[in-house]
């Protein structure tokens, strides 16, 4: 009986080694796939962070430029800006309101593409609702709401008017 088992030993050894190789290959393949998924997630996170940093810089630059006396003087030559400035106490108010609306739109978009934790979105949603109760915000929104191209965002802000 020992001889019969010994005659099968090479076959048993080959089977065990083959099984171990298949298992090792499977583990390697899963590890590689996990690393690739992790890498893609890191790239996505980096892209979002970079996009947020770029957005922040753009808004900051825009506000700094808009709040200059030179731009305000030139903007007053526009009938559109003149009409909008007349809705607030001073042009800086208008610029601040529009910057807030832009920020709200950006946060709304982050929520729409599932890049924001729902608890954070709920806080933003309450903040947006609260800020949109400010009469000047409502007035400026009414005059400028056609500017944002996203209909969902427009509907979202307009729905706040219905609630209050």
C-alpha positions, 0 to 999 in steps of 0.5 A: 500500500505504501508503494502504491501511495509513493507511485502517486506522490509525484502526481499529488505533488504536482497537483498541490504545486499547481493548486498553490500556483493557481491560488498565488496567481488568483491572489496576485490578480486580485491584489493588482486589481485592488491596487488599480482601483485604489490608484483610480480612486486616488486619481479621482480624489486628486482631480476633485481636489485640484478642481476645487483648488482651481475653482477657489482660485478662479472665484477669488481672482474674479472677486478681487477683479470685480471689486476694483474701482476700475471694473465697477466704473466700467460695469456702470457703463453697462445697462445690465450691470447698472440695473443690477447695481440699482437692486443693492446698496453698493456694487460690492453687495451684488458681487458678493451675492453672485459669488455666493450663488456661484458657490451654491451651484458648485456645491450643488454640482458636487452633490449631484455627482456624489462627491459630497457626503450627505451630512455635509450636503444637508448642512449646505442645503440648510445654509442655502435655504437660509441665505436665500431668505435674504431679500437682496439674494432673492432679488438678485437671483430673480434677475440673474437666474438664467445665467447658470446653465444647469436647469436642475440647479435653477429648479433647486433654488426656485424650489426654496422660494416655494418652501418659504 
